[in-house]
């Protein structure tokens, strides 16, 4: 057996293990809630009822941030699902001729889009995995669908060192919770640095070959027709009239309201007004790296979506489609906020953070912050939510050790995105689009996580800032 065959066999073994043992994302959240609850009782002064109170108090604390995350997802979906973007994805999907090329190409596209926007990367990765699998099927080829979907999820290994970084954007926002500790940290001191760009390059150089190496031979592959046969044909009816949609092609007499819904002038006018504000905002603030935050990010992508979909009705229909992928976020975010409440209000987070940071030196601090971010991400899979818990401790330690706050933000962010390959929360939108289960892809993504361990450790320690 060759080395590649051994790796492929290991990949199948991990996939089989995942199929048997990995629970649904919602059950995963419930299990983590129980673990956090028990740990808080065991290691903090708060008792059983106090931690139920902590859980409830935290349950509703991230609703604003949750809405911002939903908007990032649905506005990213709207851009990715536009005819302009989809047409290019369709052309790219016809390039691969075997499973190795297919897995590598999906990973490359996913990582590229994920670097610039975590929501777009996630959605483009899912859509492109479908396109590639479908294109292969139409040519009589069997591309292994689970590994294509896993490759589509790898955008989550790079996003936190890109411009959609939630911890970075939060720390760049005026009046953020830790401003008294680290000040306002513009993006050109965090993700727009050689340090963060170097990490991004390492991710590209690692993840793409790993997925290509894991891809099975065609005779061992399971195609899209076995997982999601409904995706092999377009079941969308022609000339659909949506709620507030269009009747343009039906021959039905159109009311003034219909004409307004289908008005390009209105979409372009609103989009133009939004972009005028965005451009003026950045010019006044001195550039993107100085002023980009979550609200401006979402505002910009709403404008782009209006331009790309051309009418209010078309844009609204796309946003409606995108909300199905956000259903898991809507339900699970309060549960993870509850976990945040337990570990934050009980003091458990301080014990974890202080224990790890106590052994840090200026040289080892980035590695320690990375590991801390990775552990915390398992319990609170929200970059901004995690940073809200441990940002003060990490920021204080960075200042005390003389580590630039921007470098600390990057190191923490690497940990947050690293364990996404085991934590299935952000896979929920991809799972909804591709029709696979978390257990179908996590066997492969966990291998990616293991391989990235030494890559991140070495990069965080040796790369210049």
C-alpha positions in Angstrom: 0.0 0.0 0.0 1.4 3.4 -1.0 1.6 6.4 1.3 -1.3 8.1 -0.4 -3.4 4.9 -0.2 -2.6 4.7 3.6 -3.7 8.3 4.0 -6.9 7.7 2.1 -7.6 4.6 4.2 -7.1 6.7 7.3 -9.5 9.3 5.9 -12.1 6.7 5.4 -11.6 5.3 8.9 -12.0 8.7 10.4 -15.1 9.3 8.2 -16.6 6.0 9.5 -15.8 7.0 13.1 -17.4 10.3 12.6 -20.5 8.7 11.0 -20.9 6.5 14.1 -20.1 8.9 17.0 -20.5 12.6 16.0 -23.9 14.0 17.2 -26.0 16.6 15.5 -24.8 20.2 15.9 -27.7 21.0 18.2 -27.0 18.0 20.4 -23.4 19.0 20.4 -24.4 22.3 21.9 -26.5 20.6 24.6 -23.6 18.3 25.5 -21.2 21.2 25.8 -23.8 23.0 28.0 -23.8 20.1 30.4 -20.0 19.9 30.4 -19.7 23.7 31.2 -22.4 23.4 33.9 -20.7 20.5 35.6 -17.2 22.1 35.4 -18.5 25.4 36.8 -20.0 23.6 39.8 -16.8 21.6 40.3 -14.2 24.4 40.0 -16.0 27.6 41.0 -17.9 28.7 44.2 -21.2 28.9 42.3 -23.5 26.0 43.1 -26.1 24.2 40.9 -28.8 26.9 41.0 -26.4 29.7 40.7 -25.1 28.2 37.5 -28.6 27.7 36.1 -29.0 31.5 36.8 -25.7 32.1 35.1 -27.0 30.1 32.1 -30.2 32.0 31.9 -28.5 35.4 32.3 -26.2 34.6 29.4 -28.9 33.1 27.2 -30.0 36.4 25.8 -26.8 38.4 26.0 -25.7 37.9 22.4 -28.9 38.7 20.5 -27.4 41.8 18.9 -24.2 40.0 17.9 -26.3 37.0 16.7 -28.3 39.3 14.4 -25.0 40.7 13.0 -23.8 37.1 12.4 -27.1 36.2 10.7 -26.8 39.3 8.5 -23.2 38.4 7.6 -24.5 35.0 6.5 -27.5 36.0 4.6 -25.9 39.0 2.9 -22.9 36.9 2.0 -25.3 34.2 0.6 -27.0 36.9 -1.5 -23.8 38.0 -3.1 -22.6 34.4 -3.7 -26.0 33.3 -5.1 -26.1 36.2 -7.6 -26.0 35.3 -11.3 -22.8 37.2 -11.7 -20.9 35.2 -9.1 -22.6 31.9 -9.8 -21.8 32.0 -13.5 -18.1 32.1 -12.7 -18.4 29.3 -10.2 -20.2 27.2 -12.8 -17.3 27.7 -15.3 -14.8 26.7 -12.7 -16.7 23.6 -11.7 -16.1 22.0 -15.1 -12.3 22.1 -14.7 -11.6 19.0 -12.4 -11.2 15.6 -14.1 -10.7 13.5 -11.0 -11.3 13.5 -7.2 -7.9 14.9 -6.4 -8.4 17.9 -8.6 -12.0 18.3 -7.5 -11.2 18.4 -3.7 -8.2 20.7 -4.2 -10.2 23.2 -6.4 -13.2 23.3 -3.9 -10.8 23.9 -1.0 -8.9 26.6 -2.9 -12.1 28.5 -3.9 -13.5 28.1 -0.4 -10.3 29.4 1.2 -10.0 32.3 -1.2 -13.6 33.6 -0.6 -13.4 32.7 3.1 -10.3 34.9 3.6 -12.2 37.9 2.5 -15.6 37.1 4.1 -16.4 34.2 6.4 -20.0 34.1 5.3 -19.4 34.3 1.6 -16.6 31.7 2.0 -19.0 29.3 3.7 -21.8 29.7 1.2 -19.5 29.8 -1.9 -17.8 26.7 -0.5 -21.1 24.9 -0.2 -22.5 26.0 -3.5 -19.2 25.3 -5.3 -19.0 21.8 -3.8 -22.5 21.2 -5.3 -21.5 22.6 -8.7 -18.4 20.5 -8.9 -20.2 17.3 -7.9 -23.0 18.0 -10.3 -20.5 18.8 -13.2 -18.7 15.6 -12.6 -22.0 13.6 -12.5 -23.0 15.1 -15.8 -19.8 13.9 -17.4 -20.2 10.4 -15.9 -17.6 10.9 -13.2 -18.1 10.2 -9.5 -16.5 12.8 -7.3 -16.6 11.9 -3.6 -19.3 14.2 -2.3 -18.5 14.2 1.4 -14.9 15.3 0.8 -16.1 18.1 -1.5 -18.4 19.3 1.2 -15.6 19.1 3.8 -13.4 21.1 1.4 -16.2 23.6 1.2 -16.1 24.0 5.0 -12.4 24.7 5.1 -13.1 28.4 4.6 -13.5 28.4 8.4 -9.8 27.7 8.8 -8.7 31.1 7.4 -11.5 33.7 8.0 -10.2 35.0 11.3 -7.0 36.3 9.8 -9.0 38.1 7.1 -11.0 41.3 6.9 -14.2 39.8 8.3 -12.5 38.9 11.6 -15.1 39.3 14.3 -12.6 39.9 17.2 -10.6 42.2 15.0 -13.6 44.2 13.9 -15.0 44.3 17.4 -11.6 45.6 18.7 -11.6 48.2 15.9 -15.0 49.5 17.0 -15.2 52.6 19.2 -16.4 51.9 22.8 -15.7 48.2 22.5 -15.6 46.4 25.9 -11.8 46.3 26.3 -10.9 49.8 25.0 -9.6 50.7 28.4 -7.2 47.8 28.3 -5.9 47.6 24.6 -7.4 50.8 23.1 -8.9 50.8 19.7 -7.0 48.4 17.5 -7.4 49.1 13.8 -7.2 46.3 11.3 -3.9 47.4 9.9 -2.5 46.4 13.3 -4.2 43.0 13.4 -5.2 41.2 10.2 -3.6 43.6 7.7 -0.1 42.7 9.0 2.7 40.4 7.7 2.0 38.2 10.7 -1.7 37.5 9.8 -0.9 37.4 6.0 1.8 34.8 6.7 -0.7 32.6 8.6 -3.2 32.9 5.7 -0.5 31.7 3.2 0.4 28.8 5.5 -3.3 27.7 5.5 -3.5 27.7 1.7 -0.2 25.7 1.5 -1.5 23.2 4.0 -5.2 22.7 3.5 -5.3 22.3 -0.2 -2.7 19.5 -0.5 -4.3 17.7 2.5 -7.7 17.6 0.9 -6.2 16.6 -2.4 -4.3 13.8 -0.7 -7.3 12.5 1.2 -9.5 12.3 -1.9 -10.3 8.7 -2.7 -10.0 7.0 -6.1 -13.1 7.2 -8.2 -14.0 3.5 -7.6 -14.1 4.2 -3.9 -16.0 7.5 -4.2 -19.7 8.1 -3.3 -21.3 10.7 -5.5 -23.8 13.4 -5.0 -26.6 11.2 -6.4 -26.3 9.0 -3.2 -26.4 12.0 -0.8 -28.5 14.6 -2.5 -30.2 13.5 -5.7 -32.5 16.5 -5.6 -29.6 18.8 -6.2 -28.9 17.2 -9.6 -31.7 19.1 -11.2 -33.2 22.5 -10.9 -36.6 22.1 -9.4 -37.2 25.9 -9.1 -40.3 26.7 -11.1 -40.2 29.4 -13.8 -41.9 32.7 -13.3 -42.4 32.3 -9.6 -44.5 34.9 -7.9 -43.0 35.3 -4.4 -44.4 37.2 -1.5 -43.7 40.7 -2.7 -42.1 39.0 -5.8 -42.7 39.4 -9.5 -45.4 38.7 -12.0 -43.4 40.1 -14.9 -43.4 36.9 -17.0 -46.8 35.6 -16.2 -48.9 37.9 -18.4 -50.9 38.9 -15.3 -51.8 42.6 -15.0 -49.2 44.1 -12.7 -50.1 46.6 -10.1 -48.1 49.7 -9.1 -46.8 47.7 -6.1 -45.6 44.9 -8.4 -43.8 47.4 -10.6 -42.1 48.9 -7.5 -41.0 45.5 -6.3 -39.4 44.9 -9.7 -37.9 48.3 -10.1 -34.2 48.3 -10.8 -34.2 52.1 -10.3 -35.2 51.6 -6.6 -32.6 48.9 -6.0 -29.8 50.9 -7.6 -30.9 54.1 -5.9 -30.8 52.5 -2.4 -27.6 50.7 -3.2 -26.0 53.8 -4.5 -27.0 55.8 -1.4 -25.6 53.1 0.8 -22.3 53.0 -1.1 -22.0 56.8 -1.0 -22.2 56.6 2.8 -19.7 53.7 2.9 -17.1 55.4 0.7 -17.4 58.7 2.6 -17.1 56.8 5.9 -13.9 55.2 4.9 -12.4 58.4 3.3 -13.3 60.3 6.5 -11.9 57.6 8.7 -8.6 57.3 6.8 -9.1 54.0 5.1 -10.6 50.5 5.4 -8.0 49.2 7.9 -8.8 52.1 10.2 -12.6 51.9 10.3 -14.0 48.6 9.1 -16.4 47.0 11.7 -19.3 44.6 11.7 -22.0 47.2 11.0 -20.2 48.8 8.1 -19.3 45.3 6.8 -23.0 44.3 6.7 -24.1 47.6 5.3 -21.7 47.3 2.4 -22.8 43.8 1.5 -26.5 44.7 1.6 -25.6 47.4 -1.0 -23.7 44.9 -3.1 -26.6 42.4 -3.0 -29.0 45.0 -4.2 -26.7 45.8 -7.2 -26.1 42.2 -8.0 -29.8 41.1 -7.8 -31.0 44.3 -9.5 -34.5 44.5 -8.0 -35.9 44.6 -4.4 -38.1 41.5 -5.1 -35.2 39.4 -6.4 -33.0 40.5 -3.5 -35.7 39.7 -0.9 -36.3 36.3 -2.4 -32.6 35.4 -2.1 -32.5 36.6 1.5 -35.5 34.4 2.2 -33.7 31.4 0.7 -30.6 32.3 2.8 -32.5 32.3 6.1 -33.0 28.5 6.0 -29.2 28.2 6.4 -29.4 30.6 9.3 -32.0 28.5 11.2 -29.3 26.7 13.2 -27.6 29.9 14.2 -30.9 31.4 15.4 -31.7 28.3 17.6 -28.2 27.5 18.8 -26.7 30.9 19.4 -28.8 31.4 22.6 -27.5 28.0 23.9 -23.9 29.0 23.2 -24.6 32.4 24.8 -25.9 30.4 27.8 -22.6 28.5 27.9 -20.9 31.9 27.8 -23.0 33.0 30.7 -22.0 29.9 32.8 -18.2 30.1 32.1 -18.1 33.9 32.3 -20.3 34.6 35.3 -19.1 31.7 37.4 -15.4 32.8 36.8 -14.6 29.5 35.0 -13.3 31.4 32.0 -10.9 33.4 34.1 -9.5 30.2 35.7 -9.0 28.6 32.2 -7.4 31.8 30.7 -5.2 32.6 33.7 -4.0 29.1 34.0 -2.8 29.0 30.4 -1.5 32.6 30.3 0.4 32.1 33.6 3.0 30.1 31.7 3.3 32.5 28.8 6.3 34.5 27.9 6.5 37.3 25.3 7.8 34.6 22.8 5.3 31.9 23.7 2.3 34.1 24.3 0.9 33.8 20.7 0.9 30.0 20.9 -0.8 30.1 24.3 -3.4 32.5 23.1 -4.0 30.3 20.1 -4.6 27.2 22.3 -6.8 29.2 24.5 -8.9 30.4 21.6 -9.1 26.8 20.3 -10.4 25.5 23.6 -12.9 28.3 24.1 -14.2 27.9 20.5 -15.5 24.4 21.4 -17.8 25.9 24.0 -18.6 29.3 22.5 -18.2 29.0 18.7 -18.4 32.7 18.0 -15.3 34.6 17.4 -16.8 37.8 18.9 -18.5 36.0 21.7 -15.3 34.2 22.8 -13.4 37.5 22.5 -16.1 39.0 24.7 -15.3 36.4 27.4 -11.5 36.2 27.3 -10.5 39.4 25.5 -9.9 41.3 28.7 -7.6 38.6 30.1 -5.8 38.1 26.8 -5.5 41.8 26.3 -4.2 42.5 29.8 -1.6 39.7 29.5 -0.5 41.0 26.1 0.0 44.5 27.5 1.8 43.2 30.5 4.2 41.1 28.4 4.7 43.8 25.8 3.0 41.9 23.0 1.2 44.2 20.5 -2.6 43.8 21.0 -3.1 43.3 17.3 -0.8 40.3 17.4 -2.7 38.9 20.4 -6.0 39.3 18.4 -4.5 37.4 15.5 -3.2 34.6 17.7 -6.5 34.2 19.5 -8.3 34.3 16.1 -6.2 31.4 14.8 -7.3 29.3 17.7 -10.9 30.2 17.1 -10.8 29.2 13.5 -8.6 26.1 14.0 -11.1 24.1 16.1 -13.9 24.9 13.7 -12.8 21.7 12.0 -14.2 19.8 15.0 -16.9 22.2 16.2 -19.8 21.7 13.7 -21.7 24.9 14.6 -20.7 27.0 11.6 -21.2 24.0 9.3 -24.9 24.3 9.8 -25.5 26.5 6.7 -23.3 24.3 4.5 -25.1 21.2 5.7 -28.5 22.7 4.9 -27.4 23.6 1.4 -25.5 20.4 0.5 -27.9 18.0 2.2 -25.1 16.1 4.1 -24.8 15.6 7.8 -22.1 16.8 10.1 -20.9 13.3 10.6 -20.4 12.9 6.8 -17.7 15.6 6.7 -16.1 15.9 10.2 -13.9 12.8 9.7 -12.1 14.7 7.0 -12.1 18.1 8.7 -10.6 16.7 11.9 -7.7 15.4 9.9 -7.2 19.0 8.5 -7.3 20.2 12.1 -4.6 17.8 13.2 -2.3 18.6 10.3 -2.7 22.3 11.0 -1.6 21.9 14.6 2.2 22.0 14.0 1.7 24.5 11.1 0.0 27.1 13.4 2.3 26.5 16.3 5.4 27.1 14.2 3.9 30.0 12.3 2.6 31.8 15.4 6.0 31.5 17.1 8.3 32.4 14.2 6.5 34.7 11.8 7.4 38.3 12.1 4.8 40.9 13.1 
